[in-house]
Amino acid sequence: MKTDDLVTLLASDTGPVEMAGFARATGLTALAGLAACSAAVLLMVGPRLDLAAAAMTLPVLAKFALGASVAGLALIAFQRSLRPG
């Protein structure tokens, strides 16, 4: 097959691409990754005994907010990289 034939073949089907499936799949994958990471940390380190009291302190809330914002922005950037243009 020549290069021109390949380009013609690839350009012949230029219909719209359904992006809702990609967004749903990346969101579900992110949730599965979060669950797997949480389970791994709990199995390796174990639960903290004073978690309820420590969760309301400012450093813990700041760490959670930073991690959630970075993960959210990364997910948005990844979903946008799936679409050309």
N, CA, C and O atoms as a Maestro MAE file, in Angstrom:
{
 s_m_m2io_version
 :::
 2.0.0
}

f_m_ct {
 s_m_title
 :::
 protein
 m_atom[340] {
  # First column is atom index #
  i_m_mmod_type
  r_m_x_coord
  r_m_y_coord
  r_m_z_coord
  i_m_residue_number
  s_m_chain_name
  s_m_pdb_residue_name
  s_m_pdb_atom_name
  i_m_atomic_number
  :::
  1 25 0.852 -1.168 0.000 1 A "MET " " N  " 7
  2 3 0.000 0.000 0.000 1 A "MET " " CA " 6
  3 2 0.900 1.234 0.000 1 A "MET " " C  " 6
  4 15 1.866 1.320 0.758 1 A "MET " " O  " 8
  5 25 0.569 2.159 -0.845 2 A "LYS " " N  " 7
  6 3 1.333 3.398 -0.929 2 A "LYS " " CA " 6
  7 2 0.803 4.404 0.083 2 A "LYS " " C  " 6
  8 15 -0.315 4.266 0.579 2 A "LYS " " O  " 8
  9 25 1.596 5.397 0.382 3 A "THR " " N  " 7
  10 3 1.224 6.402 1.371 3 A "THR " " CA " 6
  11 2 -0.029 7.153 0.952 3 A "THR " " C  " 6
  12 15 -0.897 7.420 1.783 3 A "THR " " O  " 8
  13 25 -0.130 7.493 -0.309 4 A "ASP " " N  " 7
  14 3 -1.314 8.215 -0.791 4 A "ASP " " CA " 6
  15 2 -2.578 7.381 -0.634 4 A "ASP " " C  " 6
  16 15 -3.638 7.910 -0.299 4 A "ASP " " O  " 8
  17 25 -2.466 6.071 -0.876 5 A "ASP " " N  " 7
  18 3 -3.617 5.189 -0.683 5 A "ASP " " CA " 6
  19 2 -4.024 5.119 0.784 5 A "ASP " " C  " 6
  20 15 -5.214 5.095 1.097 5 A "ASP " " O  " 8
  21 25 -3.056 5.088 1.674 6 A "LEU " " N  " 7
  22 3 -3.344 5.055 3.112 6 A "LEU " " CA " 6
  23 2 -4.032 6.333 3.565 6 A "LEU " " C  " 6
  24 15 -5.004 6.282 4.319 6 A "LEU " " O  " 8
  25 25 -3.539 7.468 3.114 7 A "VAL " " N  " 7
  26 3 -4.143 8.747 3.487 7 A "VAL " " CA " 6
  27 2 -5.561 8.832 2.956 7 A "VAL " " C  " 6
  28 15 -6.452 9.311 3.657 7 A "VAL " " O  " 8
  29 25 -5.786 8.384 1.749 8 A "THR " " N  " 7
  30 3 -7.128 8.387 1.169 8 A "THR " " CA " 6
  31 2 -8.056 7.481 1.957 8 A "THR " " C  " 6
  32 15 -9.207 7.839 2.207 8 A "THR " " O  " 8
  33 25 -7.574 6.319 2.347 9 A "LEU " " N  " 7
  34 3 -8.375 5.389 3.136 9 A "LEU " " CA " 6
  35 2 -8.725 5.970 4.504 9 A "LEU " " C  " 6
  36 15 -9.863 5.851 4.956 9 A "LEU " " O  " 8
  37 25 -7.760 6.593 5.157 10 A "LEU " " N  " 7
  38 3 -8.019 7.181 6.477 10 A "LEU " " CA " 6
  39 2 -8.953 8.379 6.390 10 A "LEU " " C  " 6
  40 15 -9.734 8.615 7.312 10 A "LEU " " O  " 8
  41 25 -8.891 9.132 5.311 11 A "ALA " " N  " 7
  42 3 -9.720 10.329 5.168 11 A "ALA " " CA " 6
  43 2 -11.112 10.021 4.646 11 A "ALA " " C  " 6
  44 15 -11.962 10.910 4.612 11 A "ALA " " O  " 8
  45 25 -11.369 8.776 4.235 12 A "SER " " N  " 7
  46 3 -12.669 8.457 3.648 12 A "SER " " CA " 6
  47 2 -13.789 8.454 4.682 12 A "SER " " C  " 6
  48 15 -14.928 8.769 4.336 12 A "SER " " O  " 8
  49 25 -13.513 8.113 5.924 13 A "ASP " " N  " 7
  50 3 -14.534 8.062 6.978 13 A "ASP " " CA " 6
  51 2 -14.299 9.220 7.939 13 A "ASP " " C  " 6
  52 15 -13.590 9.082 8.936 13 A "ASP " " O  " 8
  53 25 -14.906 10.367 7.624 14 A "THR " " N  " 7
  54 3 -14.670 11.567 8.429 14 A "THR " " CA " 6
  55 2 -15.908 11.986 9.203 14 A "THR " " C  " 6
  56 15 -16.165 13.179 9.357 14 A "THR " " O  " 8
  57 25 -16.671 11.030 9.687 15 A "GLY " " N  " 7
  58 3 -17.871 11.344 10.457 15 A "GLY " " CA " 6
  59 2 -17.516 11.856 11.845 15 A "GLY " " C  " 6
  60 15 -16.372 11.734 12.282 15 A "GLY " " O  " 8
  61 25 -18.495 12.430 12.536 16 A "PRO " " N  " 7
  62 3 -18.233 12.938 13.885 16 A "PRO " " CA " 6
  63 2 -17.939 11.796 14.857 16 A "PRO " " C  " 6
  64 15 -18.435 10.679 14.707 16 A "PRO " " O  " 8
  65 25 -17.134 12.107 15.834 17 A "VAL " " N  " 7
  66 3 -16.737 11.122 16.840 17 A "VAL " " CA " 6
  67 2 -17.547 11.378 18.106 17 A "VAL " " C  " 6
  68 15 -17.680 12.523 18.540 17 A "VAL " " O  " 8
  69 25 -18.081 10.325 18.692 18 A "GLU " " N  " 7
  70 3 -18.854 10.436 19.928 18 A "GLU " " CA " 6
  71 2 -17.893 10.621 21.096 18 A "GLU " " C  " 6
  72 15 -17.170 9.690 21.451 18 A "GLU " " O  " 8
  73 25 -17.874 11.809 21.698 19 A "MET " " N  " 7
  74 3 -16.920 12.111 22.766 19 A "MET " " CA " 6
  75 2 -17.472 11.824 24.159 19 A "MET " " C  " 6
  76 15 -16.705 11.777 25.121 19 A "MET " " O  " 8
  77 25 -18.769 11.633 24.288 20 A "ALA " " N  " 7
  78 3 -19.332 11.374 25.619 20 A "ALA " " CA " 6
  79 2 -18.800 10.065 26.194 20 A "ALA " " C  " 6
  80 15 -18.610 9.947 27.405 20 A "ALA " " O  " 8
  81 25 -18.561 9.089 25.333 21 A "GLY " " N  " 7
  82 3 -18.024 7.814 25.798 21 A "GLY " " CA " 6
  83 2 -16.614 7.957 26.341 21 A "GLY " " C  " 6
  84 15 -16.258 7.317 27.331 21 A "GLY " " O  " 8
  85 25 -15.801 8.802 25.690 22 A "PHE " " N  " 7
  86 3 -14.439 9.034 26.172 22 A "PHE " " CA " 6
  87 2 -14.455 9.741 27.526 22 A "PHE " " C  " 6
  88 15 -13.695 9.381 28.424 22 A "PHE " " O  " 8
  89 25 -15.309 10.733 27.672 23 A "ALA " " N  " 7
  90 3 -15.388 11.467 28.942 23 A "ALA " " CA " 6
  91 2 -15.842 10.540 30.063 23 A "ALA " " C  " 6
  92 15 -15.311 10.591 31.172 23 A "ALA " " O  " 8
  93 25 -16.816 9.701 29.773 24 A "ARG " " N  " 7
  94 3 -17.320 8.771 30.789 24 A "ARG " " CA " 6
  95 2 -16.240 7.743 31.154 24 A "ARG " " C  " 6
  96 15 -16.060 7.415 32.326 24 A "ARG " " O  " 8
  97 25 -15.533 7.246 30.152 25 A "ALA " " N  " 7
  98 3 -14.493 6.244 30.410 25 A "ALA " " CA " 6
  99 2 -13.344 6.829 31.221 25 A "ALA " " C  " 6
  100 15 -12.834 6.165 32.123 25 A "ALA " " O  " 8
  101 25 -12.923 8.059 30.922 26 A "THR " " N  " 7
  102 3 -11.830 8.654 31.684 26 A "THR " " CA " 6
  103 2 -12.267 8.972 33.112 26 A "THR " " C  " 6
  104 15 -11.477 8.833 34.046 26 A "THR " " O  " 8
  105 25 -13.498 9.391 33.285 27 A "GLY " " N  " 7
  106 3 -14.001 9.648 34.633 27 A "GLY " " CA " 6
  107 2 -14.077 8.383 35.471 27 A "GLY " " C  " 6
  108 15 -13.699 8.379 36.643 27 A "GLY " " O  " 8
  109 25 -14.569 7.308 34.861 28 A "LEU " " N  " 7
  110 3 -14.639 6.036 35.583 28 A "LEU " " CA " 6
  111 2 -13.244 5.481 35.876 28 A "LEU " " C  " 6
  112 15 -13.016 4.887 36.930 28 A "LEU " " O  " 8
  113 25 -12.324 5.675 34.950 29 A "THR " " N  " 7
  114 3 -10.953 5.229 35.181 29 A "THR " " CA " 6
  115 2 -10.310 6.013 36.316 29 A "THR " " C  " 6
  116 15 -9.579 5.446 37.128 29 A "THR " " O  " 8
  117 25 -10.580 7.314 36.377 30 A "ALA " " N  " 7
  118 3 -10.051 8.130 37.470 30 A "ALA " " CA " 6
  119 2 -10.618 7.675 38.815 30 A "ALA " " C  " 6
  120 15 -9.888 7.607 39.803 30 A "ALA " " O  " 8
  121 25 -11.906 7.365 38.858 31 A "LEU " " N  " 7
  122 3 -12.506 6.867 40.106 31 A "LEU " " CA " 6
  123 2 -11.927 5.509 40.501 31 A "LEU " " C  " 6
  124 15 -11.683 5.256 41.680 31 A "LEU " " O  " 8
  125 25 -11.708 4.637 39.513 32 A "ALA " " N  " 7
  126 3 -11.107 3.335 39.809 32 A "ALA " " CA " 6
  127 2 -9.678 3.507 40.321 32 A "ALA " " C  " 6
  128 15 -9.256 2.793 41.231 32 A "ALA " " O  " 8
  129 25 -8.940 4.440 39.746 33 A "GLY " " N  " 7
  130 3 -7.580 4.711 40.218 33 A "GLY " " CA " 6
  131 2 -7.568 5.253 41.629 33 A "GLY " " C  " 6
  132 15 -6.711 4.885 42.432 33 A "GLY " " O  " 8
  133 25 -8.519 6.133 41.941 34 A "LEU " " N  " 7
  134 3 -8.622 6.674 43.299 34 A "LEU " " CA " 6
  135 2 -8.937 5.575 44.304 34 A "LEU " " C  " 6
  136 15 -8.365 5.539 45.393 34 A "LEU " " O  " 8
  137 25 -9.850 4.677 43.935 35 A "ALA " " N  " 7
  138 3 -10.197 3.565 44.825 35 A "ALA " " CA " 6
  139 2 -9.008 2.621 45.020 35 A "ALA " " C  " 6
  140 15 -8.748 2.172 46.136 35 A "ALA " " O  " 8
  141 25 -8.292 2.322 43.940 36 A "ALA " " N  " 7
  142 3 -7.133 1.431 44.050 36 A "ALA " " CA " 6
  143 2 -6.028 2.063 44.879 36 A "ALA " " C  " 6
  144 15 -5.389 1.383 45.683 36 A "ALA " " O  " 8
  145 25 -5.798 3.355 44.693 37 A "CYS " " N  " 7
  146 3 -4.769 4.050 45.475 37 A "CYS " " CA " 6
  147 2 -5.146 4.093 46.954 37 A "CYS " " C  " 6
  148 15 -4.301 3.869 47.820 37 A "CYS " " O  " 8
  149 25 -6.406 4.379 47.239 38 A "SER " " N  " 7
  150 3 -6.859 4.414 48.629 38 A "SER " " CA " 6
  151 2 -6.729 3.040 49.289 38 A "SER " " C  " 6
  152 15 -6.303 2.936 50.439 38 A "SER " " O  " 8
  153 25 -7.095 1.994 48.561 39 A "ALA " " N  " 7
  154 3 -6.985 0.644 49.111 39 A "ALA " " CA " 6
  155 2 -5.529 0.270 49.351 39 A "ALA " " C  " 6
  156 15 -5.210 -0.360 50.359 39 A "ALA " " O  " 8
  157 25 -4.647 0.650 48.437 40 A "ALA " " N  " 7
  158 3 -3.228 0.332 48.605 40 A "ALA " " CA " 6
  159 2 -2.644 1.042 49.818 40 A "ALA " " C  " 6
  160 15 -1.869 0.450 50.569 40 A "ALA " " O  " 8
  161 25 -3.006 2.300 50.016 41 A "VAL " " N  " 7
  162 3 -2.502 3.038 51.176 41 A "VAL " " CA " 6
  163 2 -3.034 2.433 52.464 41 A "VAL " " C  " 6
  164 15 -2.289 2.284 53.432 41 A "VAL " " O  " 8
  165 25 -4.311 2.085 52.486 42 A "LEU " " N  " 7
  166 3 -4.879 1.480 53.695 42 A "LEU " " CA " 6
  167 2 -4.253 0.125 53.995 42 A "LEU " " C  " 6
  168 15 -4.048 -0.212 55.161 42 A "LEU " " O  " 8
  169 25 -3.947 -0.654 52.969 43 A "LEU " " N  " 7
  170 3 -3.337 -1.961 53.202 43 A "LEU " " CA " 6
  171 2 -1.883 -1.852 53.639 43 A "LEU " " C  " 6
  172 15 -1.427 -2.627 54.479 43 A "LEU " " O  " 8
  173 25 -1.150 -0.893 53.073 44 A "MET " " N  " 7
  174 3 0.279 -0.779 53.384 44 A "MET " " CA " 6
  175 2 0.545 -0.001 54.670 44 A "MET " " C  " 6
  176 15 1.387 -0.402 55.474 44 A "MET " " O  " 8
  177 25 -0.153 1.088 54.865 45 A "VAL " " N  " 7
  178 3 0.109 1.954 56.011 45 A "VAL " " CA " 6
  179 2 -0.868 1.672 57.140 45 A "VAL " " C  " 6
  180 15 -0.495 1.703 58.313 45 A "VAL " " O  " 8
  181 25 -2.106 1.400 56.792 46 A "GLY " " N  " 7
  182 3 -3.142 1.177 57.788 46 A "GLY " " CA " 6
  183 2 -3.893 2.459 58.092 46 A "GLY " " C  " 6
  184 15 -3.401 3.552 57.814 46 A "GLY " " O  " 8
  185 25 -5.073 2.330 58.659 47 A "PRO " " N  " 7
  186 3 -5.860 3.526 58.964 47 A "PRO " " CA " 6
  187 2 -5.293 4.287 60.167 47 A "PRO " " C  " 6
  188 15 -4.736 3.695 61.091 47 A "PRO " " O  " 8
  189 25 -5.443 5.569 60.131 48 A "ARG " " N  " 7
  190 3 -4.984 6.402 61.243 48 A "ARG " " CA " 6
  191 2 -6.045 6.363 62.345 48 A "ARG " " C  " 6
  192 15 -7.239 6.458 62.060 48 A "ARG " " O  " 8
  193 25 -5.618 6.224 63.583 49 A "LEU " " N  " 7
  194 3 -6.567 6.051 64.679 49 A "LEU " " CA " 6
  195 2 -7.350 7.327 64.979 49 A "LEU " " C  " 6
  196 15 -8.529 7.261 65.327 49 A "LEU " " O  " 8
  197 25 -6.703 8.491 64.847 50 A "ASP " " N  " 7
  198 3 -7.389 9.748 65.147 50 A "ASP " " CA " 6
  199 2 -7.759 10.491 63.864 50 A "ASP " " C  " 6
  200 15 -7.622 11.712 63.784 50 A "ASP " " O  " 8
  201 25 -8.225 9.751 62.866 51 A "LEU " " N  " 7
  202 3 -8.518 10.336 61.559 51 A "LEU " " CA " 6
  203 2 -9.642 11.364 61.629 51 A "LEU " " C  " 6
  204 15 -9.566 12.393 60.957 51 A "LEU " " O  " 8
  205 25 -10.665 11.120 62.409 52 A "ALA " " N  " 7
  206 3 -11.786 12.061 62.487 52 A "ALA " " CA " 6
  207 2 -11.345 13.405 63.049 52 A "ALA " " C  " 6
  208 15 -11.785 14.449 62.566 52 A "ALA " " O  " 8
  209 25 -10.492 13.396 64.051 53 A "ALA " " N  " 7
  210 3 -10.011 14.649 64.633 53 A "ALA " " CA " 6
  211 2 -8.990 15.322 63.730 53 A "ALA " " C  " 6
  212 15 -8.992 16.546 63.596 53 A "ALA " " O  " 8
  213 25 -8.128 14.546 63.116 54 A "ALA " " N  " 7
  214 3 -7.089 15.123 62.264 54 A "ALA " " CA " 6
  215 2 -7.635 15.643 60.942 54 A "ALA " " C  " 6
  216 15 -7.052 16.550 60.347 54 A "ALA " " O  " 8
  217 25 -8.737 15.084 60.480 55 A "ALA " " N  " 7
  218 3 -9.290 15.491 59.189 55 A "ALA " " CA " 6
  219 2 -9.797 16.924 59.195 55 A "ALA " " C  " 6
  220 15 -9.911 17.534 58.132 55 A "ALA " " O  " 8
  221 25 -10.098 17.467 60.341 56 A "MET " " N  " 7
  222 3 -10.627 18.829 60.411 56 A "MET " " CA " 6
  223 2 -9.550 19.876 60.671 56 A "MET " " C  " 6
  224 15 -9.875 21.045 60.877 56 A "MET " " O  " 8
  225 25 -8.296 19.492 60.668 57 A "THR " " N  " 7
  226 3 -7.231 20.474 60.869 57 A "THR " " CA " 6
  227 2 -6.885 21.124 59.528 57 A "THR " " C  " 6
  228 15 -7.098 20.540 58.465 57 A "THR " " O  " 8
  229 25 -6.357 22.319 59.599 58 A "LEU " " N  " 7
  230 3 -6.057 23.089 58.396 58 A "LEU " " CA " 6
  231 2 -5.021 22.420 57.483 58 A "LEU " " C  " 6
  232 15 -5.224 22.421 56.269 58 A "LEU " " O  " 8
  233 25 -3.929 21.852 57.996 59 A "PRO " " N  " 7
  234 3 -2.966 21.206 57.079 59 A "PRO " " CA " 6
  235 2 -3.566 20.037 56.292 59 A "PRO " " C  " 6
  236 15 -3.273 19.868 55.108 59 A "PRO " " O  " 8
  237 25 -4.397 19.240 56.943 60 A "VAL " " N  " 7
  238 3 -5.011 18.105 56.254 60 A "VAL " " CA " 6
  239 2 -5.999 18.589 55.210 60 A "VAL " " C  " 6
  240 15 -6.042 18.044 54.107 60 A "VAL " " O  " 8
  241 25 -6.786 19.589 55.529 61 A "LEU " " N  " 7
  242 3 -7.726 20.143 54.559 61 A "LEU " " CA " 6
  243 2 -7.001 20.783 53.380 61 A "LEU " " C  " 6
  244 15 -7.455 20.674 52.241 61 A "LEU " " O  " 8
  245 25 -5.879 21.448 53.643 62 A "ALA " " N  " 7
  246 3 -5.095 22.052 52.563 62 A "ALA " " CA " 6
  247 2 -4.491 20.978 51.654 62 A "ALA " " C  " 6
  248 15 -4.474 21.137 50.433 62 A "ALA " " O  " 8
  249 25 -4.005 19.900 52.236 63 A "LYS " " N  " 7
  250 3 -3.459 18.801 51.428 63 A "LYS " " CA " 6
  251 2 -4.549 18.176 50.560 63 A "LYS " " C  " 6
  252 15 -4.318 17.868 49.391 63 A "LYS " " O  " 8
  253 25 -5.721 17.994 51.129 64 A "PHE " " N  " 7
  254 3 -6.829 17.438 50.365 64 A "PHE " " CA " 6
  255 2 -7.236 18.377 49.236 64 A "PHE " " C  " 6
  256 15 -7.460 17.933 48.110 64 A "PHE " " O  " 8
  257 25 -7.333 19.666 49.528 65 A "ALA " " N  " 7
  258 3 -7.726 20.630 48.499 65 A "ALA " " CA " 6
  259 2 -6.699 20.705 47.376 65 A "ALA " " C  " 6
  260 15 -7.070 20.778 46.205 65 A "ALA " " O  " 8
  261 25 -5.423 20.687 47.716 66 A "LEU " " N  " 7
  262 3 -4.380 20.731 46.698 66 A "LEU " " CA " 6
  263 2 -4.415 19.478 45.828 66 A "LEU " " C  " 6
  264 15 -4.367 19.572 44.602 66 A "LEU " " O  " 8
  265 25 -4.497 18.325 46.447 67 A "GLY " " N  " 7
  266 3 -4.544 17.075 45.682 67 A "GLY " " CA " 6
  267 2 -5.773 16.985 44.786 67 A "GLY " " C  " 6
  268 15 -5.681 16.551 43.638 67 A "GLY " " O  " 8
  269 25 -6.921 17.395 45.314 68 A "ALA " " N  " 7
  270 3 -8.152 17.344 44.523 68 A "ALA " " CA " 6
  271 2 -8.105 18.320 43.350 68 A "ALA " " C  " 6
  272 15 -8.567 17.995 42.256 68 A "ALA " " O  " 8
  273 25 -7.552 19.510 43.568 69 A "SER " " N  " 7
  274 3 -7.490 20.486 42.475 69 A "SER " " CA " 6
  275 2 -6.511 20.047 41.387 69 A "SER " " C  " 6
  276 15 -6.794 20.211 40.201 69 A "SER " " O  " 8
  277 25 -5.368 19.494 41.776 70 A "VAL " " N  " 7
  278 3 -4.397 19.010 40.785 70 A "VAL " " CA " 6
  279 2 -4.988 17.838 40.005 70 A "VAL " " C  " 6
  280 15 -4.847 17.775 38.784 70 A "VAL " " O  " 8
  281 25 -5.644 16.918 40.692 71 A "ALA " " N  " 7
  282 3 -6.245 15.768 40.014 71 A "ALA " " CA " 6
  283 2 -7.378 16.214 39.079 71 A "ALA " " C  " 6
  284 15 -7.507 15.697 37.970 71 A "ALA " " O  " 8
  285 25 -8.181 17.156 39.519 72 A "GLY " " N  " 7
  286 3 -9.267 17.659 38.668 72 A "GLY " " CA " 6
  287 2 -8.754 18.354 37.428 72 A "GLY " " C  " 6
  288 15 -9.268 18.129 36.333 72 A "GLY " " O  " 8
  289 25 -7.740 19.201 37.584 73 A "LEU " " N  " 7
  290 3 -7.163 19.884 36.432 73 A "LEU " " CA " 6
  291 2 -6.483 18.904 35.477 73 A "LEU " " C  " 6
  292 15 -6.554 19.071 34.260 73 A "LEU " " O  " 8
  293 25 -5.828 17.889 36.025 74 A "ALA " " N  " 7
  294 3 -5.195 16.880 35.179 74 A "ALA " " CA " 6
  295 2 -6.232 16.087 34.394 74 A "ALA " " C  " 6
  296 15 -6.008 15.763 33.228 74 A "ALA " " O  " 8
  297 25 -7.358 15.774 35.014 75 A "LEU " " N  " 7
  298 3 -8.412 15.046 34.317 75 A "LEU " " CA " 6
  299 2 -9.007 15.892 33.202 75 A "LEU " " C  " 6
  300 15 -9.270 15.383 32.113 75 A "LEU " " O  " 8
  301 25 -9.222 17.175 33.461 76 A "ILE " " N  " 7
  302 3 -9.743 18.072 32.428 76 A "ILE " " CA " 6
  303 2 -8.751 18.203 31.278 76 A "ILE " " C  " 6
  304 15 -9.145 18.155 30.113 76 A "ILE " " O  " 8
  305 25 -7.475 18.368 31.595 77 A "ALA " " N  " 7
  306 3 -6.458 18.475 30.549 77 A "ALA " " CA " 6
  307 2 -6.361 17.189 29.732 77 A "ALA " " C  " 6
  308 15 -6.198 17.236 28.513 77 A "ALA " " O  " 8
  309 25 -6.461 16.050 30.398 78 A "PHE " " N  " 7
  310 3 -6.405 14.776 29.687 78 A "PHE " " CA " 6
  311 2 -7.599 14.621 28.760 78 A "PHE " " C  " 6
  312 15 -7.438 14.188 27.618 78 A "PHE " " O  " 8
  313 25 -8.792 14.965 29.227 79 A "GLN " " N  " 7
  314 3 -9.982 14.837 28.379 79 A "GLN " " CA " 6
  315 2 -9.903 15.780 27.182 79 A "GLN " " C  " 6
  316 15 -10.356 15.425 26.094 79 A "GLN " " O  " 8
  317 25 -9.340 16.967 27.358 80 A "ARG " " N  " 7
  318 3 -9.203 17.886 26.237 80 A "ARG " " CA " 6
  319 2 -8.139 17.410 25.248 80 A "ARG " " C  " 6
  320 15 -8.224 17.710 24.057 80 A "ARG " " O  " 8
  321 25 -7.141 16.674 25.729 81 A "SER " " N  " 7
  322 3 -6.107 16.176 24.822 81 A "SER " " CA " 6
  323 2 -6.619 15.043 23.949 81 A "SER " " C  " 6
  324 15 -5.977 14.689 22.960 81 A "SER " " O  " 8
  325 25 -7.763 14.468 24.295 82 A "LEU " " N  " 7
  326 3 -8.339 13.404 23.469 82 A "LEU " " CA " 6
  327 2 -8.921 13.946 22.168 82 A "LEU " " C  " 6
  328 15 -9.037 13.214 21.185 82 A "LEU " " O  " 8
  329 25 -9.288 15.229 22.159 83 A "ARG " " N  " 7
  330 3 -9.903 15.819 20.987 83 A "ARG " " CA " 6
  331 2 -8.872 16.604 20.187 83 A "ARG " " C  " 6
  332 15 -8.158 17.427 20.759 83 A "ARG " " O  " 8
  333 25 -8.776 16.379 18.918 84 A "PRO " " N  " 7
  334 3 -7.846 17.179 18.117 84 A "PRO " " CA " 6
  335 2 -8.344 18.600 17.944 84 A "PRO " " C  " 6
  336 15 -9.549 18.848 17.977 84 A "PRO " " O  " 8
  337 25 -7.436 19.519 17.762 85 A "GLY " " N  " 7
  338 3 -7.815 20.930 17.533 85 A "GLY " " CA " 6
  339 2 -7.989 21.601 18.804 85 A "GLY " " C  " 6
  340 15 -8.308 22.789 18.836 85 A "GLY " " O  " 8
  :::
 }
 m_bond[339] {
  # First column is bond index #
  i_m_from
  i_m_to
  i_m_order
  :::
  1 1 2 1
  2 2 3 1
  3 3 4 2
  4 3 5 1
  5 5 6 1
  6 6 7 1
  7 7 8 2
  8 7 9 1
  9 9 10 1
  10 10 11 1
  11 11 12 2
  12 11 13 1
  13 13 14 1
  14 14 15 1
  15 15 16 2
  16 15 17 1
  17 17 18 1
  18 18 19 1
  19 19 20 2
  20 19 21 1
  21 21 22 1
  22 22 23 1
  23 23 24 2
  24 23 25 1
  25 25 26 1
  26 26 27 1
  27 27 28 2
  28 27 29 1
  29 29 30 1
  30 30 31 1
  31 31 32 2
  32 31 33 1
  33 33 34 1
  34 34 35 1
  35 35 36 2
  36 35 37 1
  37 37 38 1
  38 38 39 1
  39 39 40 2
  40 39 41 1
  41 41 42 1
  42 42 43 1
  43 43 44 2
  44 43 45 1
  45 45 46 1
  46 46 47 1
  47 47 48 2
  48 47 49 1
  49 49 50 1
  50 50 51 1
  51 51 52 2
  52 51 53 1
  53 53 54 1
  54 54 55 1
  55 55 56 2
  56 55 57 1
  57 57 58 1
  58 58 59 1
  59 59 60 2
  60 59 61 1
  61 61 62 1
  62 62 63 1
  63 63 64 2
  64 63 65 1
  65 65 66 1
  66 66 67 1
  67 67 68 2
  68 67 69 1
  69 69 70 1
  70 70 71 1
  71 71 72 2
  72 71 73 1
  73 73 74 1
  74 74 75 1
  75 75 76 2
  76 75 77 1
  77 77 78 1
  78 78 79 1
  79 79 80 2
  80 79 81 1
  81 81 82 1
  82 82 83 1
  83 83 84 2
  84 83 85 1
  85 85 86 1
  86 86 87 1
  87 87 88 2
  88 87 89 1
  89 89 90 1
  90 90 91 1
  91 91 92 2
  92 91 93 1
  93 93 94 1
  94 94 95 1
  95 95 96 2
  96 95 97 1
  97 97 98 1
  98 98 99 1
  99 99 100 2
  100 99 101 1
  101 101 102 1
  102 102 103 1
  103 103 104 2
  104 103 105 1
  105 105 106 1
  106 106 107 1
  107 107 108 2
  108 107 109 1
  109 109 110 1
  110 110 111 1
  111 111 112 2
  112 111 113 1
  113 113 114 1
  114 114 115 1
  115 115 116 2
  116 115 117 1
  117 117 118 1
  118 118 119 1
  119 119 120 2
  120 119 121 1
  121 121 122 1
  122 122 123 1
  123 123 124 2
  124 123 125 1
  125 125 126 1
  126 126 127 1
  127 127 128 2
  128 127 129 1
  129 129 130 1
  130 130 131 1
  131 131 132 2
  132 131 133 1
  133 133 134 1
  134 134 135 1
  135 135 136 2
  136 135 137 1
  137 137 138 1
  138 138 139 1
  139 139 140 2
  140 139 141 1
  141 141 142 1
  142 142 143 1
  143 143 144 2
  144 143 145 1
  145 145 146 1
  146 146 147 1
  147 147 148 2
  148 147 149 1
  149 149 150 1
  150 150 151 1
  151 151 152 2
  152 151 153 1
  153 153 154 1
  154 154 155 1
  155 155 156 2
  156 155 157 1
  157 157 158 1
  158 158 159 1
  159 159 160 2
  160 159 161 1
  161 161 162 1
  162 162 163 1
  163 163 164 2
  164 163 165 1
  165 165 166 1
  166 166 167 1
  167 167 168 2
  168 167 169 1
  169 169 170 1
  170 170 171 1
  171 171 172 2
  172 171 173 1
  173 173 174 1
  174 174 175 1
  175 175 176 2
  176 175 177 1
  177 177 178 1
  178 178 179 1
  179 179 180 2
  180 179 181 1
  181 181 182 1
  182 182 183 1
  183 183 184 2
  184 183 185 1
  185 185 186 1
  186 186 187 1
  187 187 188 2
  188 187 189 1
  189 189 190 1
  190 190 191 1
  191 191 192 2
  192 191 193 1
  193 193 194 1
  194 194 195 1
  195 195 196 2
  196 195 197 1
  197 197 198 1
  198 198 199 1
  199 199 200 2
  200 199 201 1
  201 201 202 1
  202 202 203 1
  203 203 204 2
  204 203 205 1
  205 205 206 1
  206 206 207 1
  207 207 208 2
  208 207 209 1
  209 209 210 1
  210 210 211 1
  211 211 212 2
  212 211 213 1
  213 213 214 1
  214 214 215 1
  215 215 216 2
  216 215 217 1
  217 217 218 1
  218 218 219 1
  219 219 220 2
  220 219 221 1
  221 221 222 1
  222 222 223 1
  223 223 224 2
  224 223 225 1
  225 225 226 1
  226 226 227 1
  227 227 228 2
  228 227 229 1
  229 229 230 1
  230 230 231 1
  231 231 232 2
  232 231 233 1
  233 233 234 1
  234 234 235 1
  235 235 236 2
  236 235 237 1
  237 237 238 1
  238 238 239 1
  239 239 240 2
  240 239 241 1
  241 241 242 1
  242 242 243 1
  243 243 244 2
  244 243 245 1
  245 245 246 1
  246 246 247 1
  247 247 248 2
  248 247 249 1
  249 249 250 1
  250 250 251 1
  251 251 252 2
  252 251 253 1
  253 253 254 1
  254 254 255 1
  255 255 256 2
  256 255 257 1
  257 257 258 1
  258 258 259 1
  259 259 260 2
  260 259 261 1
  261 261 262 1
  262 262 263 1
  263 263 264 2
  264 263 265 1
  265 265 266 1
  266 266 267 1
  267 267 268 2
  268 267 269 1
  269 269 270 1
  270 270 271 1
  271 271 272 2
  272 271 273 1
  273 273 274 1
  274 274 275 1
  275 275 276 2
  276 275 277 1
  277 277 278 1
  278 278 279 1
  279 279 280 2
  280 279 281 1
  281 281 282 1
  282 282 283 1
  283 283 284 2
  284 283 285 1
  285 285 286 1
  286 286 287 1
  287 287 288 2
  288 287 289 1
  289 289 290 1
  290 290 291 1
  291 291 292 2
  292 291 293 1
  293 293 294 1
  294 294 295 1
  295 295 296 2
  296 295 297 1
  297 297 298 1
  298 298 299 1
  299 299 300 2
  300 299 301 1
  301 301 302 1
  302 302 303 1
  303 303 304 2
  304 303 305 1
  305 305 306 1
  306 306 307 1
  307 307 308 2
  308 307 309 1
  309 309 310 1
  310 310 311 1
  311 311 312 2
  312 311 313 1
  313 313 314 1
  314 314 315 1
  315 315 316 2
  316 315 317 1
  317 317 318 1
  318 318 319 1
  319 319 320 2
  320 319 321 1
  321 321 322 1
  322 322 323 1
  323 323 324 2
  324 323 325 1
  325 325 326 1
  326 326 327 1
  327 327 328 2
  328 327 329 1
  329 329 330 1
  330 330 331 1
  331 331 332 2
  332 331 333 1
  333 333 334 1
  334 334 335 1
  335 335 336 2
  336 335 337 1
  337 337 338 1
  338 338 339 1
  339 339 340 2
  :::
 }
}
